[in-house]
Amino acid sequence: MAKIKEMNIEDLPGVGAATAEKLREAGYQTLMAIAVASPGELVETAGVGEAVARKMINIARNNLDMGFMSGDELLKKRAEIIRISTGSKSFDTMLNGGFESGGITECYGQFGSGKSALAHQLAINALDINEQGEPQCFSIWIDSENTFRPERIKEICEHNNWDPMTILKNIKVVRAFNSDHQMMCAEKIEDLITKEGLKVKLVIVDSLMTHFRSEFCVTPNMDVIGNPKIKNITEYAEGEKVLTHKGRFTNILSTQKQEYEGKIVRIRPAYLPAFTLTPDHSVLAVKRIRNTWYKNQSTYTMKDSSNYSKVFPGKNHYKLFEGYGPDWIMAGTLEKGDYLAYPVLTETKDQDFFLLTDYTTSPFPVSEGKIQVKDFFHGQDVYETILKEYAQDTSKGKMMELSKKHQIPMSTISQWVNGKQKSLDPLTLDVHVPITEESLRLFGYYIAEGHVNDHQVIFTFHVKEKEYIQDVERLMKKVFGISANKEHIEENAYRIVFSHKVLAEAFGNLFGKLAPNKKMPLWVLNLPVEKQREIIKGHWSGDGTTSAWGYRFDTTSKLLAEQIKQILLRMRIIPCMRIDTSGRKKQKYVIEAFGKQLSSFSEQMRLEEHPLTQKRKQSYNHGWFEGDYAFLPIRETKETEYKGPVYNLEVEEDSSYALSSVVVHNCGRGTLADRQQKINKHMHALMKLADTKNLCVYVTNQVMSKPDTFFGDPTAAIGGNIVGHNCLTEDSLIQMHDGDIVPMFEIFDKERVCSVNFTNGMQSVPSKIGKIVVRNDIDKEYIIKTLNRITCSPGHRFFKVENFGIVECEAKDLQEGEYLAQGLALQIEGSVQTLPEIKIREMVTFDENATELIEVGMLGNRGELCAQLTITPRQLRRVLHQNSPTNAENVERLIALGVSEQLRDHTWPYYSGKHQKMQMPTQLSVELAQLFGYFIGDGNFEERNLRFKDERRDVLEVYNALFIKVFGKEGHIRKETKKNCFILDVNSTEIMQLFRKVDSEMISLVSKSPQSHVCAFLKGFFDADGSVDKDSCKVSVSQRDSYTIRLVQLLLNRVGIRANLRRQVHMGNPIFHLTIGDGESVLKYVERIGMSASDKHRRLQEIKQACKKSYTQMMSPIKRKDLWMLIESFGIYPSTLMKPRTASYEYVGMRELQKAVEELIKVEKQSKELNFLISLLGGEIRFEKIRKISVKSCPGQLFFDFSVPGNENYFANGFLTHNSQTRIYLRKGKGDTRVAKLVDSPYLADGEAIFRISEKGIIDAK
């Protein structure tokens, strides 16, 4: 009988030699591999059609014995299995010899349970190291959580007398940044084995589920709509509420963060701000695909993720989507013309009143539904008593005496005695405040134009707004029974004051005290839209404007802007939101209604119809409402590369959360099916690798107390393995290697920081930023004050000197009086910075020939021509016949409209006092840096010019000369009326445009520049806000903005000047002072910076001479007794180099230390202590004395840190601090056991591992 030929993959239908080769290269070498594959995998690998792939799989399955084998065959297969020891005999015994090849072994557990430690041990044991210490095999590590530590491998090797570098060469590590990358890495292992011939024995995936659990995330600069606040996504915590796609607020179940490298998508919708997220993140949207337009016919085809389509008439495009619900669509697939679905608040709860006592904390007594004010405020008896006492004595100071005696503000007494306020507050107030259309309109007035102090509610209107003034008076009287004190202030403002302590406190708590913190209470957002309309109307009356394009609100409160948006959406008005940064001091939020929203807004606000309502054409790109969603067209999508952290939230029940412009899926249980398919495919690739190559696959899975295996619900697992210990607050200022100084929360976009190499003379070097850590589980913060100030977690590490060496010390162990390392005179070269391009407006005049050319070539009348130019008909007549100048752009426009090109030959440049010849710098010069400093200190943006004020005319003349030198533009100096100061106005739209463009980054541009630019900037800043002490050798500067003054302090440090920062409260407002007090720093200031004012310059020269004669010196961190003993060890009498002091003089001065070191060097004796002192004196760090340490509670505070591989340190607020890194502390347990304790790690939680770890690796506990 003939022998039946065994079937192979070439015998399958559609498989030729070329296809078979592709299949074998991809690992499909047997019929079994084909039989268990999916059709999609074969289509992708072999390039065959799906029908052929299915036929191949069916025939392979029909011709195979699908896994049934006899016992002897199984025994032979099991004989080929190899085992990898864990290092622990008891562990190996449990596994019957160790981890087996040919399959996957999963190890799951909570943070710090030892999964990664076991992986390090297995990675070494799998190498089959021979007696000569040479590895015979390879281990592959797919690292998804940055857990691989070569230092740990080195430690184990050294204790086993192996060469670490030889061992590390045989451990191949790849960092996986997302799930697709992780899957691709697993598939590429086949090439390492077949093409490069590596004998791989072990594949580690640590951890398996991280990227499949929460890879679809948004970037850290996105805000999430919460309840009651709107916060950055990085600030949210478990248990807080966020808005979901169902228009309601639900709880956050968990927050997730991970490192990501790859593409992100920036989507800009109409109306609302742009947002960025990863391409695979799902957003609530509707896809639109436009068909071909035929003559006399146009149709649209619309599809969703189910690929269902409909065809509609092309007219009224928004009708296409009626009755058609939005779907979750991946952000990367959205295009211009698609629509985002944004939810309208659906939760409605009407109420008729609120309790005033819910918004007051003062102990006002309540009786029979009334707040009794008499004993807590001004009663009639007090009023009459004060009038009587003042009538008897009207001398100067009497009102202040009465104010102190009766504990009543002097402003109130002044109003009483001058007859401005006769009616008093009611002695009682109703606890129940009615919520009516009138009271809501009153609250709207307050949100727009009101503010409070300790005892007054104040409204400020324009004097022409009499209707609103009378309405507020009437409403306050009707709702609260309060009468007003009117006060006309300045030229156009009218102030209405209601004196009442209870109402002032309640209004402040309900609606915010000042403009930046204005808000609406939560119950307003839940009211029926009919009532909400009234509070919007009140706000519109105060802060609204009618522009040429529509209706506009302005506010400096981000929360209020978002709340107005939510209410307008409920009113079926889609508002346009944007941020206006034109103001120098602070930005504002603009909410506008225009286009198709005009008629609806004017109708609901009961306003006159906007002029554009009838003229406005219906646009095919505007949004519309349907159901509980507003549909917003996408204007632009853009992909960019990104490397840094991304965030996600898991939200209860609705599985979604709303950003400012879009609703995103939280990628939890709702997308489990999609993720399950990906993890199944990944597991199949790993299983095939283990089976066909007979290697061991070890995977880890990080879970909560309820562990999940591979195919359980991965949403139950904890996302991300970051638990940092060394952390700083988000406002800490970090010194970058290029000179830039950035807040800690902006570190995500940076690459290199400035750190110190302690082994190379304590010099500063650029170092790469590693992993970034964010935490909110620290309950105490330490505020450490030297000359600088820093806030950190108790475990954050600083550097100090001990026994002639640098040691680390945690914040909680520091003592006042100790010295900490700080940066001073860092050698940062900097580079000249490029400025944004600003086009200068040029003016020209025409000669007689030009006039003739224009009149000959002019099409239509002058009115039609001027509509195409930047000029009116009257101006055109003056330009043609009276030789008036015009913008040079009009020349090109005229030529484009048909005028002869000869026109260019008959135009002449025009310059005058108004139109001066200017130049616009392209790079930041030293002079411009000085102008920037002066502008930040004393400059302001006016409507059409820059303005500076100074009491010294000679200072303004200096800066006027700088403007002439830099821009060729002369300003105008004048004396301000009735004030002892002068004003410099620089009238130039181009100069103002440049200053506006760089306004937010002026200090950043300077800090990245050479030191000469930094000194010039500081001179400008001190010219504006600085002073020279008349009685002592001190220079100081003051500023209300703490961020600016802290940056200036660090710039002073950079040029070697020490300055003390302190805070003072003046009239209820904080003021920050920088004082340069030590002689050496004052000398440097005089020589390198100086001041422009003649009187201050003379005083600085006097101080300079005094400082040169001063004996004061900066202190060092070296203790006198330690230096004394060191000098003795060199055979020198210490008293010859050091002046004997009492025990109260604990530390040595820098001059004294310098002198001692110079003499010790002459001895020519080798000493590590002397080498340390030489590095200390020549390095770029100085040690400052701790003046004060404070400890405060900080529940929920965000703390940040990042790793700096190599030097492991960076500068924050001038302090040199240690970064977060993994450390393993070994201690002895009971008897002779060894226990590994993981501490100060951003990757593993504190605590003891459940297995024993020694210096040699994992061993048994005997």
Buried (B, 14 or more C-beta within 10 A) or exposed (E): EEEEEEEEBEBBEBBEEEBBEBBBBBBBBBBBBBBBBBBEBBBEBBEBEEEBBBBBBEBBBEEBEEEEEEEEEEEEEEEEEBBBBBBBEEBBEEBEEBBBBBBBBBBBBBBBBBBBBBBBBBBBBBBBBEEEEBBEBBBBBBBBBBBBBBEBBBBBBEEBEBBBEBBBEBBBBBBBBBBBBBBBBBBEBBEBBBEEEBBBBBBBBBBBBBBBBBBBBBBBBBBBBBBBBBBBBBBBBEEBBBBBBBBBBBBBBBBBBBBBBBBBBBBBBBBBBBBBBBBBBBBBBBBBEEEEEEEEEBBBBBBBEEEEEBEBEBEEBBEBBEEBEBBBBBBBBBEEBBBBBBBBBEEEEEEEEBBBBEBBEEEBEBEEEBBBBBEBBBBEEBBEBBBEBBEEEEEEEBBEBBBEEBEBBEBBBEBBBEEEBEEBBBBBBBBBBEBBBBBBBBBBBBBBBBBBBEBBBBBBBEEEBEEBBEBBBEBBEBBBEBBBBEBEEEEEEBBBBBBBBBBBBBBBBBBBBEBBBBBBBEEBBBBEBEBBBBBBBBBBBBBBEBEEBBBBBBBBBBBBBBBBBBBBBBBBBBBBBBEEEEEBEEBBBBBBBBBBBBBBBBEBBEBEEBEBBEEBEEEEEBBBBBBBBBBBBBBEBEEEEBEBBBBBBBBBEBBBBBBBBBBBBBBBBBBBEEBBEBBEBBBBBBBBBBBBBBBBBBBBBBBEEEBBEBEBEBBBBBBBBBBBBBBBBBBBBBBBBBBBBBBBBBBBEBEBBBBBBBEEBBBBBBBBBBBBBBBBEBEBBBBBBBBBBBBBBBBBBBBBBEEBEBEBBBBBEBEEEBBBBBBBBBEBEBEBBEBEEBEBEBBBBBEEEBBBBBEEBBEEEBEEBBEBBEBEBEBBBBBBEEBBBBBBBBBBBBBEBEBBEEBEEBBEEBEEEEBBEBEBBEEBBBBBBBBBBBBBBBBEBEEEBBBBBBEBBEBBBBBBEBBEEBBBBBBEBEEEEEEEEBBBBBBBEBBBBBBBEBBEBBBBBBBBBBBBBBBBBBBBBBBBBBBBBEEEBBBBBBBEEBEBBBBBBBBBBBBBBBBBBEEEEEEEEEBBBBBBBBBBBBBBBBEBBBBBBEEBBEBBEEBBEBBEEEEEBBBBBBBBEBBBEBBEEBEBEBEEBBEEEEEEEEBBBBBBBBBBBEBBEEEEEEBEBBEBBBBBBEBBBBBBBBEEBEEEEBEEBBBBBBBBEEBBBBBBBBBBBBBBBBEBEEEEEEEEBBBBBBEBBBBBEBEBBEBBBBBBBBBBBE
